[in-house]
Amino acid sequence: MSAIESYRLRLRRKRWQARAFRKRRELGLVKNRSRQVQPDDILLFATMRNERIRLPYFLKYYRDLGVNHFFVVDNDSNDGSREYLADQDDVTLFHTRASYRQARFGTDWLNHLLRRYGTGHWVLVVDVDEFFVYPFCDTRPIRALTDWLDDTGARSFSAMLVDMYPKGPIGAQKYCEGQDPLEIVQWFDSGNYMVSKNEEYQNLWVQGGPRARLFFPDEPEVAPALNKIPLVRWESKFVFANSTHMLLPRGLNLVYDELGGEKPSGALLHAKFLDTFLAKTEEEVQRAEHYAGSREYRAYAEHLKDSPVIWCKWSEKYINWRQLEILGLMSKGNWA
């Protein structure tokens, strides 16, 4: 990388840090339990809106995984989400009525909170419908992974977003509060993925899967990105550049082996396509707060009119992380 390119990216990083600092004014503190956080705690950061029915299982899943404290931004929910989270003893909760879109889709809010509360910690940044799996997650807590990453000098860990879906029509099975959503959305695409390299940020860009083939069949290049770096040993100089798809400094994006080997990686099981997705789509089309004027949600709305079935004859039923490794969607690398 030339000196000019390095200087330009450094200025961009500082500009986003300054922007996040300004956006802190949009966040109102509802419950501050950050004094409970210990120096070696693993922290989770998330933004959400109207996810009350998902929250009990989401919190349980990550508590069981070994997360010690949650920092959540509630973007003006009106379904009881904020009240529920305020009652959780391990949640520090913020509220905002400000525009999700004008906060770079929540990235500005999270960058500020990460710098203030996450510095010096391993942090996990996920959405409420994303469930992190990693090598040996069925037998080892997340601290075993972060300890190993510390020992190897790694500062970031990647996870491919794997869209999960039911076998029948979306909405045919009702999701109940506290239920594991993977009891309903058990299937995923084992192939049909495109990978390219972003030369500017040095990260891999992954697209494809069921959303590309069903909702963007004529424009797969505009399908949602599936590459994420959700787990980071945070430092005050870090920023997420585009959601959790990539970071600055860009060395954090080198979560793959350029010499042909394999670095350990995980997956985020994306349980979007529950029956709640139908109402969520209508709401987000009206709000137009998502990327490109909610183009993704408009595509969902257009295709959902015909009650589509995402499942196809090439779909795989999810078993465990080892299955994802065999299929090449994640890797244990040299972590034994």
C-alpha positions in Angstrom: 0.0 0.0 0.0 1.4 3.4 -1.0 2.0 6.2 1.5 -0.8 8.2 -0.1 -3.3 5.3 0.2 -2.3 4.7 3.8 -2.7 8.4 4.6 -6.2 8.5 2.9 -7.4 5.5 4.9 -6.1 6.9 8.2 -7.9 10.2 7.5 -11.1 8.2 6.8 -10.7 6.3 10.0 -10.3 9.5 12.0 -13.3 11.1 10.2 -15.5 8.1 11.2 -14.2 8.3 14.8 -15.1 12.0 14.9 -18.5 11.3 13.4 -19.2 8.6 16.0 -18.2 11.0 18.7 -20.8 13.5 17.4 -23.5 10.9 17.1 -23.1 10.0 20.8 -25.5 12.8 21.5 -28.3 10.8 19.8 -28.0 8.1 22.5 -29.9 8.3 25.7 -28.8 6.1 28.5 -31.7 3.9 29.8 -29.9 1.6 32.2 -26.1 1.8 32.9 -24.7 -1.4 34.4 -21.3 -0.9 32.8 -19.6 -0.8 36.3 -20.2 -4.5 36.5 -17.9 -5.1 33.6 -14.6 -6.7 34.6 -11.3 -6.1 32.7 -11.3 -9.6 31.0 -15.1 -9.8 30.2 -16.3 -10.6 26.8 -18.8 -8.0 25.6 -21.6 -8.1 23.0 -22.8 -5.0 21.2 -26.0 -4.8 19.1 -28.6 -2.4 17.7 -32.2 -3.4 17.4 -35.8 -2.3 16.9 -38.9 -4.2 17.8 -37.3 -7.6 18.5 -39.1 -8.4 21.8 -40.1 -12.0 20.8 -36.5 -12.8 19.9 -34.8 -11.4 22.9 -35.2 -14.2 25.5 -33.5 -16.8 23.4 -30.9 -14.4 21.9 -29.7 -13.4 25.4 -29.8 -17.1 26.6 -27.8 -18.3 23.6 -25.0 -15.7 24.1 -24.9 -16.1 27.9 -24.5 -19.8 27.4 -21.7 -19.2 25.0 -19.9 -17.1 27.6 -20.7 -13.5 26.9 -20.5 -11.5 30.2 -22.3 -8.2 29.3 -24.5 -6.8 26.6 -24.5 -3.2 25.3 -27.7 -2.6 23.3 -29.0 0.4 21.3 -32.8 0.4 21.1 -33.9 2.3 18.0 -37.2 3.4 19.4 -39.0 0.1 19.7 -42.7 0.1 20.5 -43.2 -3.6 21.2 -41.8 -3.8 24.8 -38.2 -4.6 23.8 -36.8 -1.6 25.7 -38.7 -2.4 28.9 -37.6 -6.1 28.7 -33.9 -5.2 28.2 -34.0 -2.6 31.0 -34.9 -5.5 33.4 -31.9 -7.7 32.4 -29.1 -7.5 35.0 -26.3 -7.9 32.4 -27.5 -5.3 29.9 -26.5 -1.7 29.5 -29.2 -0.1 27.4 -29.3 3.0 25.3 -32.3 4.4 23.4 -32.5 6.7 20.4 -35.2 8.0 18.1 -32.6 9.2 15.6 -32.3 7.9 12.0 -30.7 4.5 11.7 -29.8 5.3 8.1 -28.2 8.6 9.0 -26.1 6.9 11.6 -24.6 4.8 8.8 -27.1 2.0 9.6 -26.2 2.1 13.3 -22.4 1.8 12.7 -21.8 5.3 14.1 -23.6 4.5 17.4 -21.7 1.2 17.8 -18.3 2.7 17.0 -18.8 5.2 19.8 -19.9 2.6 22.3 -17.1 0.2 21.3 -14.5 2.9 21.8 -16.0 4.0 25.2 -16.8 0.6 26.6 -15.2 -2.1 24.4 -11.6 -0.9 24.4 -9.3 -3.6 25.8 -12.0 -6.3 25.5 -12.9 -9.0 23.1 -16.2 -7.8 21.6 -18.8 -9.6 19.6 -21.0 -7.4 17.4 -24.1 -9.1 16.0 -27.7 -8.6 15.1 -30.5 -10.1 17.2 -31.2 -12.7 14.5 -27.6 -13.9 14.2 -26.2 -16.8 16.1 -22.4 -17.2 16.2 -20.9 -20.6 15.8 -17.1 -21.4 15.8 -14.9 -24.5 15.9 -15.7 -26.6 18.9 -18.5 -24.3 20.1 -20.4 -27.4 21.2 -17.7 -28.2 23.8 -15.7 -25.0 24.3 -16.9 -21.6 25.5 -16.1 -18.5 23.6 -13.4 -17.7 26.0 -11.4 -20.7 24.8 -11.5 -19.2 21.4 -10.5 -15.7 22.5 -7.7 -17.1 24.7 -6.4 -19.0 21.7 -6.6 -15.9 19.5 -4.7 -14.0 22.2 -2.0 -16.6 22.2 -1.6 -16.5 18.4 -1.6 -12.7 18.3 -4.8 -12.5 16.3 -7.0 -9.4 16.8 -10.0 -10.3 14.7 -12.0 -13.4 13.7 -14.3 -13.8 10.7 -17.7 -15.5 10.3 -19.7 -16.1 7.2 -23.3 -15.2 7.4 -25.3 -18.4 6.6 -29.0 -17.7 5.8 -31.2 -20.2 7.5 -34.8 -21.0 6.3 -37.7 -23.4 6.7 -38.6 -26.2 4.3 -42.1 -24.9 3.8 -43.4 -21.3 3.1 -42.2 -18.5 5.3 -44.7 -18.1 8.1 -46.2 -21.6 8.0 -44.7 -22.3 11.5 -45.3 -19.8 14.3 -42.3 -18.8 16.3 -42.8 -18.7 20.1 -41.0 -16.5 22.6 -38.0 -18.3 24.1 -37.8 -20.9 21.3 -34.6 -21.8 19.5 -35.4 -20.3 16.0 -33.2 -23.1 14.4 -36.0 -25.5 15.3 -37.9 -23.8 12.5 -35.3 -22.4 10.1 -33.2 -25.6 9.8 -32.0 -25.4 6.2 -29.3 -23.5 4.3 -27.5 -23.4 0.9 -24.4 -25.4 0.9 -23.1 -23.7 -2.3 -24.0 -20.9 -4.6 -21.6 -18.4 -3.1 -19.4 -15.8 -4.9 -16.1 -14.6 -3.4 -14.0 -11.6 -4.5 -11.4 -9.4 -2.8 -11.9 -5.8 -2.0 -8.5 -4.3 -2.9 -9.0 -1.1 -1.0 -9.8 -2.7 2.4 -8.2 -6.1 1.7 -11.3 -8.0 2.9 -13.0 -10.8 1.2 -16.5 -9.9 -0.2 -19.0 -12.9 -0.2 -22.4 -12.9 -1.8 -24.9 -15.6 -2.8 -27.0 -18.1 -1.0 -30.8 -18.1 -0.8 -31.3 -14.4 -0.8 -29.3 -14.0 -4.0 -31.0 -16.8 -5.8 -34.5 -16.0 -4.7 -34.7 -12.2 -4.2 -32.0 -11.0 -6.5 -31.9 -13.6 -9.3 -31.3 -11.0 -12.0 -28.9 -8.9 -10.0 -26.8 -11.2 -7.8 -24.1 -8.5 -7.6 -26.4 -6.3 -5.4 -27.4 -9.2 -3.1 -26.5 -8.7 0.6 -22.9 -9.2 1.6 -22.3 -12.3 3.7 -18.8 -11.6 4.9 -18.5 -10.4 8.5 -15.9 -9.9 11.2 -18.0 -9.9 14.3 -15.3 -10.8 16.9 -12.5 -8.3 17.6 -10.0 -7.5 20.3 -11.0 -3.9 20.4 -8.7 -0.9 20.6 -9.6 2.8 20.7 -8.2 3.4 17.2 -10.5 0.8 15.6 -13.7 1.5 13.6 -16.1 -0.6 11.7 -16.1 0.9 8.2 -19.3 -0.8 6.8 -21.4 -2.6 9.4 -19.3 -5.6 10.5 -18.3 -6.3 6.9 -14.9 -4.6 7.3 -12.8 -2.5 9.7 -10.1 0.1 9.8 -7.1 -0.2 10.2 -7.5 -2.6 7.3 -5.0 -5.1 8.7 -8.0 -6.3 10.8 -9.6 -7.6 7.6 -6.8 -10.1 6.8 -8.7 -12.9 8.4 -7.8 -15.3 5.7 -4.5 -16.9 4.6 -3.1 -15.3 1.4 -0.6 -18.2 1.0 -3.2 -20.8 0.4 -3.7 -22.1 4.0 -6.7 -21.7 6.2 -7.2 -19.5 9.2 -9.8 -20.5 11.7 -13.2 -18.9 11.0 -16.8 -19.2 12.1 -20.3 -18.7 10.9 -23.3 -16.6 11.8 -26.5 -18.6 11.5 -28.9 -16.0 10.2 -32.4 -16.8 11.5 -34.2 -14.1 9.6 -36.9 -16.1 7.8 -39.3 -16.7 10.7 -43.0 -15.8 10.5 -42.1 -12.5 12.1 -40.2 -11.6 9.0 -43.4 -10.8 7.1 -44.5 -7.9 9.4 -40.9 -6.8 9.7 -40.6 -6.5 5.9 -43.7 -4.3 5.7 -42.4 -2.0 8.5 -38.9 -1.6 7.1 -40.2 -0.8 3.6 -42.3 2.0 5.1 -39.5 3.3 7.3 -36.9 3.2 4.4 -34.1 3.3 7.0 -32.0 0.5 5.5 -29.3 0.5 2.9 -30.1 2.0 -0.6 -33.6 3.1 0.5 -34.4 -0.4 1.9 -33.8 -1.9 -1.6 -33.3 -5.3 0.1 -36.6 -5.1 2.0 -38.4 -3.9 -1.1 -37.1 -7.0 -2.9 -38.4 -9.2 -0.1 -41.8 -7.5 -0.2 -42.1 -8.0 -3.9 -41.4 -11.8 -3.7 -43.3 -12.4 -0.5 -46.6 -11.6 -2.2 -46.4 -15.1 -3.7 -45.6 -16.9 -0.5 -42.3 -18.2 -1.7 -40.6 -21.4 -0.5 -36.9 -20.8 -0.1 -36.1 -24.5 0.2 -34.9 -26.3 -2.9 -33.5 -29.7 -3.7 -29.9 -28.6 -3.1 -30.7 -27.3 0.4 -28.9 -28.9 3.4 -30.3 -29.5 6.8 -28.1 -28.0 9.5 -26.5 -30.4 11.9 -23.5 -28.7 13.6 -20.4 -26.6 13.0 -18.5 -29.6 11.7 -20.9 -29.9 8.8 -20.2 -26.3 7.9 -16.5 -27.0 8.0 -16.8 -30.0 5.7 -18.7 -27.8 3.2 -16.0 -25.1 3.4 -18.2 -22.4 5.0 -16.0 -22.2 8.1 -12.7 -23.7 9.2 -10.9 -24.7 12.4 -7.6 -24.0 10.7 -4.7 -25.0 13.1 -6.8 -24.7 16.3 -6.9 -28.3 17.6 
